[in-house]
Amino acid sequence: MARESRSVDGGRFLDLPGLRMHVVEAGSGTPVVLVHGFPQSSREWARVMPLIEPHARAIAPDLRGAGRSEAPDSPYRLDTMCGDLVELLDALGIEQAVVVGHDIGALGALALAMEHPERVSHLVVLSVPPMYVKLSPALLRSVRHLWFQYALAVPGLGERLLGGGEQRLPHWLFSTFAVHGGPTERDREAYVARLREPDRARAASRTYRQLVVPEFLRIVRGGYRDRLPTMPTLVLFGADDPVVPRSALEGLDRLAPSMRVDEVPGAGHWVVDEAPADVARRILEFAELAPTA
């Protein structure tokens, strides 16, 4: 059993094998694990969790190197993230959960669903194409927005871009992809402030070097096209997301009978921040945890 202690914001720390993880929880019943994206933390779900709480048990961890979780000098690969999520479920005594992931967190959620399908009852993927998506002209056009990933992956340079000086790059990420507001100024500053800590800037750069860039190349080569999810899967994205245009996802819901693709009107890449009520409602309805409207 993982040891635990409380944090100042009402969350708690779990001493998992190789990682002290910070987790925020609310509610009871069916567990819904909410996995944040980059450069965010469990704070991303602050306006979603109160809406899930009356119907289910919302669980929002800080990923390795993010938020209040440790940023150890360790690998930051996809299998590492997936392993951390398995360890989290084990520590909380959860056999199976609804798993929701946004941005980079969606990759971890997908990996968990592929490697440990028995642990995932329903999968919700936010703001990224699933890893088994087929390369298309529309998807290739959207790749131009992702040039920063390769800069962040460069040893030394990535850390300086994220944590040094005026931190223009992380501020740019929020402003560029915030089509309809995105995270609040207070939230943005909280995320950016964490990156001023050298170990967290290093962890973020390693995440791009060891996870994001290699996995993107594997996706392009079709490395996941035979790994379709077996559980009900919802691919949800902001209708105005410049990174994930609707045309890039055409036909995706025909790949597997368990898959559905939908969009949130009036939202961009930061769909959780821009439309928290809509996101919460769709999660609950999809997982059959609340009556449909």
C-alpha positions, 0 to 999 in steps of 0.5 A, a space after each residue: 500500500 502506498 504511503 500518503 500525506 496531505 498537501 496544502 491545497 486539499 490534495 494528497 501525496 502518494 508514495 508510488 514506486 519511484 515517484 511521489 505523486 500528488 493527486 486531487 480527488 472529489 466525490 465517490 462511486 465510479 472512478 473517473 481519472 482525469 489526466 492533464 496536458 502540457 504545460 498544465 497540471 491537475 489544476 486544469 480540471 478544477 472547474 470540471 471536478 465539481 461537476 463530476 463529483 455529484 455523479 462519480 469519483 473524480 481523480 486528477 493526478 499531477 503527472 511525473 514532473 508536473 504540478 506538485 508531483 516529483 520531477 525525478 532524474 528519470 525516463 519520461 517515456 510513454 511507458 513511464 507515464 502509463 506505468 505511473 497511471 497503473 501504479 496510481 490505480 493500484 495505490 487507490 485500490 481501483 480495478 477499472 476506471 473511466 480514463 480521460 486524457 487531454 493533450 499529452 495526457 491523452 497519450 498516456 490514457 491511450 497507452 493505458 487503454 492499449 497496454 492494460 485494457 482491463 483497467 479502462 471501462 471507457 476512454 475519452 481522448 481530448 484535443 489530440 488525434 488518437 495514435 492509430 489515426 491515418 496520416 492525411 493531407 489535413 493532418 499534415 497541414 496541422 503539423 506546422 503548428 507543432 514546430 516548438 516540440 522539436 525545439 523543446 526536445 533539444 537537451 539544454 535548449 528545451 530547459 532554457 526555452 521553458 524556464 529561462 528569461 521571460 519564458 516567452 515560449 510557454 506564454 506563447 503556447 497559451 496565447 497561440 492555441 487559446 482561440 477562445 480564452 484558454 486558461 485564465 491569467 492566474 492559471 497560466 502564471 501558476 503553470 509557468 511558475 512551475 517551469 522556473 524550477 530547473 528540475 521541472 523544466 528538465 522533466 518537460 524537455 525530456 518528455 518531449 525528447 523521450 515521449 512526444 517526438 518519438 511517439 509522433 514519428 511512430 504514429 506517422 509510420 503507422 505503428 499503432 494502426 493495429 492497436 484499436 481500443 476495445 472499450 467505448 472510446 470518445 474522441 472529443 476536440 474543440 471545433 476551432 482547435 488549429 491542431 486538430 481540424 475536423 477534416 483530419 479525423 474524418 472516418 476515424 469513427 469507422 475504424 472501430 464500432 466502439 469509437 465516437 468522434 465529436 466536437 465542442 462548439 466555440 472551443 479551441 485546443 484548451 477545451 477543458 478550460 474554455 468549455 468545462 461544463 460541456 466537457 464534464 457533461 459529455 464525459 458523464 453522458 458517454 460513461 453513462 454516469 448521468 442522465 442525458 440531456 
